[in-house]
Amino acid sequence: GFPMTVHPYVFFAGRAEEAIEFYRTAVGATVVMLMRNKESPEPHPPGMLPEGAGDKIMHATVRIGDSQVMFSDGMCDGKEQFKGFSLVLTVADDGDAERRFAALADGGKVTMPIGKAFFASRFGMCTDRFGVEWMVISGQQ
């Protein structure tokens, strides 16, 4: 049968394109599919989106490693709200963990510096420049 999956759907309130470019460099993200508001096969309800939001991203599917994350600009209201969850990036080796962590934290804030933990050879937590919380881990015990 069809495998059950869970994929994060992250709303960037108007900064999705900038986020995709950032994650392309930081974690090797690749765009699988992207549709802009102006490309929608059905019109948006009047007043749903601000004037000039046609070029904003209605939906994008982005591959990061073996995972898919979905992106959108949502209502393009400029109010990103990333609360109550973290994206966990698991990588093969400590060097990659350190590089990816530094890239994600660039322009953001380190919550827990990356280092050795009792459950992993590397673990760190940061909030990126968009306000998305990340945990980076390698060498899980």
OpenMM code with the backbone's topology and positions (N, CA, C; nanometers):
from openmm import Vec3, app, unit

residues = "GLY PHE PRO MET THR VAL HIS PRO TYR VAL PHE PHE ALA GLY ARG ALA GLU GLU ALA ILE GLU PHE TYR ARG THR ALA VAL GLY ALA THR VAL VAL MET LEU MET ARG ASN LYS GLU SER PRO GLU PRO HIS PRO PRO GLY MET LEU PRO GLU GLY ALA GLY ASP LYS ILE MET HIS ALA THR VAL ARG ILE GLY ASP SER GLN VAL MET PHE SER ASP GLY MET CYS ASP GLY LYS GLU GLN PHE LYS GLY PHE SER LEU VAL LEU THR VAL ALA ASP ASP GLY ASP ALA GLU ARG ARG PHE ALA ALA LEU ALA ASP GLY GLY LYS VAL THR MET PRO ILE GLY LYS ALA PHE PHE ALA SER ARG PHE GLY MET CYS THR ASP ARG PHE GLY VAL GLU TRP MET VAL ILE SER GLY GLN GLN".split()
positions = [
    Vec3(0.0825, -0.1201, 0.0000),
    Vec3(0.0000, 0.0000, 0.0000),
    Vec3(0.0858, 0.1249, 0.0000),
    Vec3(0.0192, 0.2342, 0.0077),
    Vec3(0.0842, 0.3651, 0.0064),
    Vec3(0.1470, 0.3925, 0.1423),
    Vec3(0.2764, 0.4312, 0.1476),
    Vec3(0.3402, 0.4550, 0.2778),
    Vec3(0.2877, 0.5824, 0.3438),
    Vec3(0.2688, 0.5779, 0.4759),
    Vec3(0.2273, 0.6962, 0.5494),
    Vec3(0.3494, 0.7834, 0.5751),
    Vec3(0.3367, 0.9133, 0.5530),
    Vec3(0.4472, 1.0062, 0.5758),
    Vec3(0.3952, 1.1319, 0.6451),
    Vec3(0.4854, 1.2040, 0.7072),
    Vec3(0.4564, 1.3356, 0.7635),
    Vec3(0.5609, 1.4303, 0.7076),
    Vec3(0.5169, 1.5416, 0.6508),
    Vec3(0.6077, 1.6420, 0.5962),
    Vec3(0.5753, 1.7773, 0.6587),
    Vec3(0.6762, 1.8509, 0.7036),
    Vec3(0.6478, 1.9854, 0.7527),
    Vec3(0.6031, 2.0762, 0.6379),
    Vec3(0.5089, 2.1639, 0.6679),
    Vec3(0.4636, 2.2660, 0.5725),
    Vec3(0.4905, 2.3988, 0.6394),
    Vec3(0.5867, 2.4740, 0.5881),
    Vec3(0.6358, 2.5932, 0.6551),
    Vec3(0.5897, 2.7173, 0.5783),
    Vec3(0.5257, 2.8099, 0.6499),
    Vec3(0.4712, 2.9322, 0.5898),
    Vec3(0.5625, 3.0500, 0.6232),
    Vec3(0.6164, 3.1140, 0.5203),
    Vec3(0.7151, 3.2196, 0.5376),
    Vec3(0.6593, 3.3609, 0.5240),
    Vec3(0.5297, 3.3767, 0.5153),
    Vec3(0.4622, 3.5071, 0.5219),
    Vec3(0.5166, 3.6095, 0.4226),
    Vec3(0.5670, 3.5615, 0.3080),
    Vec3(0.6176, 3.6529, 0.2054),
    Vec3(0.7663, 3.6387, 0.1771),
    Vec3(0.8373, 3.5522, 0.2526),
    Vec3(0.9825, 3.5377, 0.2351),
    Vec3(1.0233, 3.3978, 0.1890),
    Vec3(0.9307, 3.3215, 0.1315),
    Vec3(0.9596, 3.1826, 0.0932),
    Vec3(1.0708, 3.1724, -0.0105),
    Vec3(1.0711, 3.2604, -0.1086),
    Vec3(1.1744, 3.2528, -0.2119),
    Vec3(1.3127, 3.2776, -0.1520),
    Vec3(1.3217, 3.3765, -0.0654),
    Vec3(1.4471, 3.4058, 0.0052),
    Vec3(1.4880, 3.2852, 0.0908),
    Vec3(1.3911, 3.2226, 0.1557),
    Vec3(1.4196, 3.1058, 0.2397),
    Vec3(1.4715, 2.9896, 0.1551),
    Vec3(1.4094, 2.9646, 0.0413),
    Vec3(1.4540, 2.8555, -0.0459),
    Vec3(1.5990, 2.8775, -0.0871),
    Vec3(1.6331, 2.9997, -0.1252),
    Vec3(1.7718, 3.0287, -0.1652),
    Vec3(1.8679, 3.0074, -0.0480),
    Vec3(1.8274, 3.0503, 0.0724),
    Vec3(1.9107, 3.0321, 0.1913),
    Vec3(1.9321, 2.8832, 0.2194),
    Vec3(1.8257, 2.8045, 0.2167),
    Vec3(1.8365, 2.6616, 0.2455),
    Vec3(1.9088, 2.5851, 0.1344),
    Vec3(1.9057, 2.6381, 0.0125),
    Vec3(1.9814, 2.5768, -0.0976),
    Vec3(2.1304, 2.5756, -0.0606),
    Vec3(2.1786, 2.6865, -0.0093),
    Vec3(2.3184, 2.6973, 0.0309),
    Vec3(2.3451, 2.6271, 0.1636),
    Vec3(2.2583, 2.6496, 0.2632),
    Vec3(2.2825, 2.6003, 0.3994),
    Vec3(2.2730, 2.4485, 0.4108),
    Vec3(2.1713, 2.3889, 0.3465),
    Vec3(2.1480, 2.2449, 0.3644),
    Vec3(2.1290, 2.1688, 0.2328),
    Vec3(2.1630, 2.2309, 0.1205),
    Vec3(2.1547, 2.1616, -0.0078),
    Vec3(2.0140, 2.1374, -0.0578),
    Vec3(1.9205, 2.2245, -0.0205),
    Vec3(1.7810, 2.2093, -0.0633),
    Vec3(1.7677, 2.2210, -0.2151),
    Vec3(1.6793, 2.1404, -0.2722),
    Vec3(1.6482, 2.1502, -0.4148),
    Vec3(1.4971, 2.1598, -0.4314),
    Vec3(1.4543, 2.2405, -0.5265),
    Vec3(1.3116, 2.2586, -0.5518),
    Vec3(1.2613, 2.1455, -0.6405),
    Vec3(1.1600, 2.0753, -0.5934),
    Vec3(1.0965, 1.9680, -0.6700),
    Vec3(0.9829, 2.0265, -0.7525),
    Vec3(0.9080, 2.1187, -0.6923),
    Vec3(0.7919, 2.1795, -0.7569),
    Vec3(0.7700, 2.3171, -0.6964),
    Vec3(0.7293, 2.4138, -0.7783),
    Vec3(0.7019, 2.5479, -0.7285),
    Vec3(0.5896, 2.6103, -0.8099),
    Vec3(0.4901, 2.6656, -0.7414),
    Vec3(0.3802, 2.7357, -0.8086),
    Vec3(0.3601, 2.8715, -0.7422),
    Vec3(0.3562, 2.9745, -0.8233),
    Vec3(0.3328, 3.1107, -0.7730),
    Vec3(0.1824, 3.1387, -0.7689),
    Vec3(0.1440, 3.2362, -0.6888),
    Vec3(0.0022, 3.2703, -0.6765),
    Vec3(-0.0627, 3.2988, -0.8122),
    Vec3(0.0089, 3.3689, -0.9002),
    Vec3(-0.0478, 3.4051, -1.0310),
    Vec3(-0.0669, 3.2836, -1.1216),
    Vec3(-0.0054, 3.1688, -1.0862),
    Vec3(-0.0169, 3.0477, -1.1678),
    Vec3(-0.1285, 2.9556, -1.1203),
    Vec3(-0.2008, 2.9959, -1.0174),
    Vec3(-0.3076, 2.9123, -0.9629),
    Vec3(-0.4144, 2.8868, -1.0688),
    Vec3(-0.4584, 2.7601, -1.0818),
    Vec3(-0.5632, 2.7316, -1.1803),
    Vec3(-0.6999, 2.7899, -1.1403),
    Vec3(-0.7156, 2.8243, -1.0138),
    Vec3(-0.8390, 2.8874, -0.9673),
    Vec3(-0.8047, 3.0207, -0.9033),
    Vec3(-0.8899, 3.1226, -0.9237),
    Vec3(-0.8607, 3.2532, -0.8639),
    Vec3(-0.8718, 3.2495, -0.7113),
    Vec3(-0.7905, 3.3309, -0.6452),
    Vec3(-0.7983, 3.3443, -0.4997),
    Vec3(-0.9212, 3.4294, -0.4641),
    Vec3(-0.9838, 3.4028, -0.3503),
    Vec3(-1.0968, 3.4861, -0.3086),
    Vec3(-1.0541, 3.6329, -0.2965),
    Vec3(-1.1416, 3.7258, -0.3333),
    Vec3(-1.1066, 3.8684, -0.3246),
    Vec3(-1.0613, 3.9058, -0.1833),
    Vec3(-0.9532, 3.9837, -0.1755),
    Vec3(-0.9024, 4.0310, -0.0470),
    Vec3(-0.8201, 3.9305, 0.0309),
    Vec3(-0.8045, 3.8090, -0.0223),
    Vec3(-0.7290, 3.7065, 0.0503),
    Vec3(-0.5793, 3.7395, 0.0548),
    Vec3(-0.5271, 3.7911, -0.0555),
    Vec3(-0.3847, 3.8233, -0.0658),
    Vec3(-0.3669, 3.9730, -0.0870),
    Vec3(-0.2565, 4.0289, -0.0358),
    Vec3(-0.2317, 4.1711, -0.0588),
    Vec3(-0.2032, 4.1993, -0.2064),
    Vec3(-0.2222, 4.3226, -0.2459),
    Vec3(-0.1929, 4.3681, -0.3819),
    Vec3(-0.0476, 4.3352, -0.4149),
    Vec3(-0.0235, 4.2845, -0.5356),
    Vec3(0.1131, 4.2569, -0.5796),
    Vec3(0.1702, 4.1247, -0.5317),
    Vec3(0.0866, 4.0342, -0.4810),
    Vec3(0.1359, 3.9061, -0.4285),
    Vec3(0.1388, 3.7965, -0.5353),
    Vec3(0.1164, 3.8320, -0.6614),
    Vec3(0.1123, 3.7328, -0.7685),
    Vec3(0.2388, 3.6519, -0.7845),
    Vec3(0.3541, 3.7155, -0.7616),
    Vec3(0.4819, 3.6457, -0.7772),
    Vec3(0.5222, 3.5679, -0.6525),
    Vec3(0.4484, 3.5835, -0.5442),
    Vec3(0.4803, 3.5109, -0.4209),
    Vec3(0.4472, 3.3626, -0.4380),
    Vec3(0.5097, 3.2795, -0.3556),
    Vec3(0.4977, 3.1347, -0.3708),
    Vec3(0.3711, 3.0829, -0.3024),
    Vec3(0.2841, 3.0244, -0.3834),
    Vec3(0.1627, 2.9626, -0.3314),
    Vec3(0.1971, 2.8278, -0.2681),
    Vec3(0.2796, 2.7500, -0.3394),
    Vec3(0.3221, 2.6193, -0.2884),
    Vec3(0.4539, 2.5796, -0.3533),
    Vec3(0.5431, 2.5246, -0.2700),
    Vec3(0.6671, 2.4667, -0.3221),
    Vec3(0.6964, 2.3403, -0.2430),
    Vec3(0.7456, 2.2402, -0.3130),
    Vec3(0.7957, 2.1192, -0.2482),
    Vec3(0.9466, 2.1218, -0.2639),
    Vec3(1.0153, 2.1120, -0.1509),
    Vec3(1.1608, 2.1233, -0.1470),
    Vec3(1.2181, 1.9952, -0.0869),
    Vec3(1.3207, 1.9414, -0.1517),
    Vec3(1.3871, 1.8212, -0.1013),
    Vec3(1.5129, 1.8635, -0.0261),
    Vec3(1.5253, 1.8123, 0.0968),
    Vec3(1.6464, 1.8306, 0.1770),
    Vec3(1.6910, 1.6906, 0.2157),
    Vec3(1.8015, 1.6463, 0.1579),
    Vec3(1.8450, 1.5081, 0.1789),
    Vec3(1.7383, 1.4133, 0.1279),
    Vec3(1.6929, 1.3215, 0.2135),
    Vec3(1.5882, 1.2259, 0.1747),
    Vec3(1.4494, 1.2718, 0.2175),
    Vec3(1.4364, 1.3957, 0.2626),
    Vec3(1.3085, 1.4453, 0.3139),
    Vec3(1.2489, 1.5520, 0.2234),
    Vec3(1.1185, 1.5681, 0.2334),
    Vec3(1.0502, 1.6761, 0.1641),
    Vec3(0.9923, 1.7718, 0.2664),
    Vec3(1.0101, 1.9004, 0.2403),
    Vec3(0.9515, 2.0062, 0.3210),
    Vec3(0.8728, 2.0930, 0.2247),
    Vec3(0.7519, 2.1308, 0.2639),
    Vec3(0.6690, 2.2143, 0.1783),
    Vec3(0.6770, 2.3584, 0.2274),
    Vec3(0.6846, 2.4509, 0.1322),
    Vec3(0.7007, 2.5931, 0.1618),
    Vec3(0.5866, 2.6710, 0.0984),
    Vec3(0.5492, 2.7824, 0.1605),
    Vec3(0.4520, 2.8740, 0.1040),
    Vec3(0.4739, 3.0121, 0.1620),
    Vec3(0.4288, 3.1127, 0.0890),
    Vec3(0.4250, 3.2479, 0.1434),
    Vec3(0.2951, 3.2705, 0.2206),
    Vec3(0.2026, 3.1746, 0.2131),
    Vec3(0.0764, 3.1875, 0.2862),
    Vec3(0.0024, 3.3129, 0.2461),
    Vec3(-0.0430, 3.3876, 0.3435),
    Vec3(-0.1204, 3.5092, 0.3172),
    Vec3(-0.0320, 3.6317, 0.2931),
    Vec3(0.1007, 3.6115, 0.2920),
    Vec3(0.1965, 3.7185, 0.2622),
    Vec3(0.1804, 3.8381, 0.3556),
    Vec3(0.1506, 3.8124, 0.4824),
    Vec3(0.1251, 3.9228, 0.5752),
    Vec3(0.2499, 3.9703, 0.6495),
    Vec3(0.3660, 3.9093, 0.6216),
    Vec3(0.4895, 3.9535, 0.6842),
    Vec3(0.5042, 3.9128, 0.8294),
    Vec3(0.4183, 3.8261, 0.8785),
    Vec3(0.4227, 3.7849, 1.0193),
    Vec3(0.4523, 3.6359, 1.0297),
    Vec3(0.5823, 3.6012, 1.0197),
    Vec3(0.6193, 3.4608, 1.0351),
    Vec3(0.5912, 3.4176, 1.1782),
    Vec3(0.5373, 3.2976, 1.1936),
    Vec3(0.5091, 3.2440, 1.3267),
    Vec3(0.5573, 3.1002, 1.3331),
    Vec3(0.6762, 3.0818, 1.3868),
    Vec3(0.7340, 2.9490, 1.3990),
    Vec3(0.7470, 2.9180, 1.5478),
    Vec3(0.6452, 2.8580, 1.6045),
    Vec3(0.6455, 2.8312, 1.7482),
    Vec3(0.6040, 2.6875, 1.7737),
    Vec3(0.6708, 2.6243, 1.8699),
    Vec3(0.6286, 2.4930, 1.9151),
    Vec3(0.6807, 2.3746, 1.8343),
    Vec3(0.7795, 2.3974, 1.7460),
    Vec3(0.8373, 2.2854, 1.6716),
    Vec3(0.9801, 2.3200, 1.6304),
    Vec3(1.0574, 2.2185, 1.6010),
    Vec3(1.1911, 2.2346, 1.5435),
    Vec3(1.2030, 2.1398, 1.4252),
    Vec3(1.2792, 2.1796, 1.3262),
    Vec3(1.3162, 2.0884, 1.2191),
    Vec3(1.4475, 2.0237, 1.2628),
    Vec3(1.4564, 1.8913, 1.2501),
    Vec3(1.5751, 1.8174, 1.2922),
    Vec3(1.6506, 1.7727, 1.1669),
    Vec3(1.7750, 1.8157, 1.1567),
    Vec3(1.8603, 1.7779, 1.0446),
    Vec3(1.9611, 1.6756, 1.0953),
    Vec3(1.9500, 1.5528, 1.0455),
    Vec3(2.0409, 1.4453, 1.0828),
    Vec3(2.1385, 1.4243, 0.9682),
    Vec3(2.2682, 1.4318, 0.9976),
    Vec3(2.3706, 1.4169, 0.8938),
    Vec3(2.4664, 1.3043, 0.9310),
    Vec3(2.5475, 1.2640, 0.8341),
    Vec3(2.6309, 1.1441, 0.8487),
    Vec3(2.7523, 1.1633, 0.9387),
    Vec3(2.8146, 1.2821, 0.9354),
    Vec3(2.9388, 1.2957, 1.0121),
    Vec3(2.9468, 1.4298, 1.0838),
    Vec3(3.0374, 1.4358, 1.1808),
    Vec3(3.0504, 1.5530, 1.2671),
    Vec3(3.0898, 1.6786, 1.1908),
    Vec3(3.1791, 1.6647, 1.0936),
    Vec3(3.2207, 1.7805, 1.0140),
    Vec3(3.1039, 1.8411, 0.9393),
    Vec3(3.0210, 1.7559, 0.8789),
    Vec3(2.9034, 1.8042, 0.8070),
    Vec3(2.8066, 1.8698, 0.9052),
    Vec3(2.7893, 1.8100, 1.0224),
    Vec3(2.7008, 1.8681, 1.1245),
    Vec3(2.7473, 2.0087, 1.1604),
    Vec3(2.8756, 2.0249, 1.1811),
    Vec3(2.9300, 2.1559, 1.2191),
    Vec3(2.9123, 2.2584, 1.1072),
    Vec3(2.9368, 2.2168, 0.9821),
    Vec3(2.9211, 2.3071, 0.8667),
    Vec3(2.7750, 2.3490, 0.8496),
    Vec3(2.6842, 2.2503, 0.8532),
    Vec3(2.5411, 2.2802, 0.8336),
    Vec3(2.4873, 2.3672, 0.9466),
    Vec3(2.5312, 2.3388, 1.0697),
    Vec3(2.4876, 2.4172, 1.1847),
    Vec3(2.5307, 2.5631, 1.1688),
    Vec3(2.6574, 2.5831, 1.1332),
    Vec3(2.7091, 2.7199, 1.1143),
    Vec3(2.6314, 2.7920, 1.0044),
    Vec3(2.5996, 2.7205, 0.8954),
    Vec3(2.5256, 2.7814, 0.7844),
    Vec3(2.3839, 2.8194, 0.8276),
    Vec3(2.3173, 2.7315, 0.9004),
    Vec3(2.1805, 2.7602, 0.9459),
    Vec3(2.1782, 2.8745, 1.0475),
    Vec3(2.2791, 2.8809, 1.1337),
    Vec3(2.2829, 2.9833, 1.2381),
    Vec3(2.3262, 3.1200, 1.1850),
    Vec3(2.3846, 3.1248, 1.0643),
    Vec3(2.4316, 3.2506, 1.0067),
    Vec3(2.3149, 3.3484, 0.9912),
    Vec3(2.3218, 3.4596, 1.0605),
    Vec3(2.2129, 3.5573, 1.0558),
    Vec3(2.1003, 3.5251, 1.1521),
    Vec3(2.1144, 3.4162, 1.2258),
    Vec3(2.0130, 3.3748, 1.3226),
    Vec3(2.0697, 3.3783, 1.4627),
    Vec3(2.0300, 3.2808, 1.5440),
    Vec3(2.0716, 3.2795, 1.6848),
    Vec3(2.0990, 3.1365, 1.7290),
    Vec3(2.2131, 3.1152, 1.7942),
    Vec3(2.2470, 2.9841, 1.8489),
    Vec3(2.1797, 2.9702, 1.9851),
    Vec3(2.1005, 2.8641, 2.0007),
    Vec3(2.0337, 2.8350, 2.1275),
    Vec3(2.1222, 2.7448, 2.2123),
    Vec3(2.1816, 2.6437, 2.1479),
    Vec3(2.2758, 2.5530, 2.2132),
    Vec3(2.3893, 2.5289, 2.1147),
    Vec3(2.5115, 2.5724, 2.1480),
    Vec3(2.6237, 2.5520, 2.0555),
    Vec3(2.6409, 2.4042, 2.0214),
    Vec3(2.6847, 2.3782, 1.8987),
    Vec3(2.7020, 2.2393, 1.8568),
    Vec3(2.8227, 2.1794, 1.9285),
    Vec3(2.8051, 2.0579, 1.9772),
    Vec3(2.9128, 1.9906, 2.0490),
    Vec3(2.8725, 1.8482, 2.0800),
    Vec3(2.9556, 1.7822, 2.1572),
    Vec3(2.9295, 1.6433, 2.1945),
    Vec3(2.8147, 1.6397, 2.2955),
    Vec3(2.7303, 1.5383, 2.2827),
    Vec3(2.6194, 1.5186, 2.3761),
    Vec3(2.6202, 1.3716, 2.4174),
    Vec3(2.5547, 1.3390, 2.5253),
    Vec3(2.5565, 1.1992, 2.5707),
    Vec3(2.4894, 1.1056, 2.4707),
    Vec3(2.4045, 1.1595, 2.3838),
    Vec3(2.3293, 1.0775, 2.2889),
    Vec3(2.3773, 1.0908, 2.1450),
    Vec3(2.4783, 1.1757, 2.1206),
    Vec3(2.5260, 1.1981, 1.9836),
    Vec3(2.6670, 1.2558, 1.9878),
    Vec3(2.7438, 1.2320, 1.8801),
    Vec3(2.8774, 1.2903, 1.8754),
    Vec3(2.8715, 1.4407, 1.8473),
    Vec3(2.7637, 1.4874, 1.7818),
    Vec3(2.7410, 1.6314, 1.7642),
    Vec3(2.5915, 1.6582, 1.7755),
    Vec3(2.5591, 1.7662, 1.8490),
    Vec3(2.4207, 1.8118, 1.8609),
    Vec3(2.4236, 1.9609, 1.8898),
    Vec3(2.3390, 2.0348, 1.8198),
    Vec3(2.3269, 2.1780, 1.8443),
    Vec3(2.1885, 2.2259, 1.8073),
    Vec3(2.1497, 2.3405, 1.8650),
    Vec3(2.0183, 2.3991, 1.8361),
    Vec3(2.0367, 2.5465, 1.8009),
    Vec3(1.9634, 2.5892, 1.6973),
    Vec3(1.9687, 2.7298, 1.6574),
    Vec3(1.8355, 2.7712, 1.5968),
    Vec3(1.8177, 2.9016, 1.5897),
    Vec3(1.7042, 2.9593, 1.5192),
    Vec3(1.7621, 3.0327, 1.3996),
    Vec3(1.7155, 3.0008, 1.2787),
    Vec3(1.7741, 3.0635, 1.1598),
    Vec3(1.7211, 3.2059, 1.1414),
    Vec3(1.7671, 3.2721, 1.0371),
    Vec3(1.7325, 3.4129, 1.0133),
    Vec3(1.5841, 3.4359, 0.9872),
    Vec3(1.5090, 3.3292, 0.9599),
    Vec3(1.3645, 3.3419, 0.9360),
    Vec3(1.2835, 3.3154, 1.0626),
    Vec3(1.3499, 3.2658, 1.1658),
    Vec3(1.2805, 3.2322, 1.2897),
    Vec3(1.2477, 3.0847, 1.3026),
    Vec3(1.2925, 3.0011, 1.2072),
    Vec3(1.2693, 2.8566, 1.2131),
    Vec3(1.3735, 2.7942, 1.3063),
    Vec3(1.3265, 2.7130, 1.4007),
    Vec3(1.4174, 2.6455, 1.4928),
    Vec3(1.4684, 2.5157, 1.4303),
    Vec3(1.5988, 2.4917, 1.4474),
    Vec3(1.6641, 2.3726, 1.3939),
    Vec3(1.7401, 2.3010, 1.5038),
    Vec3(1.7444, 2.1695, 1.4947),
    Vec3(1.8349, 2.0866, 1.5725),
    Vec3(1.9197, 2.0124, 1.4696),
    Vec3(2.0512, 2.0137, 1.4879),
    Vec3(2.1424, 1.9435, 1.3976),
    Vec3(2.2113, 1.8359, 1.4792),
    Vec3(2.2130, 1.7142, 1.4222),
    Vec3(2.2652, 1.5997, 1.4976),
    Vec3(2.3440, 1.5060, 1.4060),
    Vec3(2.4504, 1.4491, 1.4613),
    Vec3(2.5252, 1.3444, 1.3925),
    Vec3(2.5746, 1.2439, 1.4962),
    Vec3(2.6046, 1.1235, 1.4509),
    Vec3(2.6594, 1.0201, 1.5383),
    Vec3(2.5691, 0.9847, 1.6556),
    Vec3(2.4408, 0.9652, 1.6238),
    Vec3(2.3479, 0.9292, 1.7308),
    Vec3(2.3884, 0.7982, 1.7945),
    Vec3(2.3823, 0.7900, 1.9275),
    Vec3(2.4191, 0.6700, 2.0031),
    Vec3(2.2978, 0.5798, 2.0180),
] * unit.nanometer
topology = app.Topology()
chain = topology.addChain("A")
for resn in residues:
    res = topology.addResidue(resn, chain)
    for name in ("N", "CA", "C"):
        topology.addAtom(name, app.Element.getBySymbol(name[0]), res)
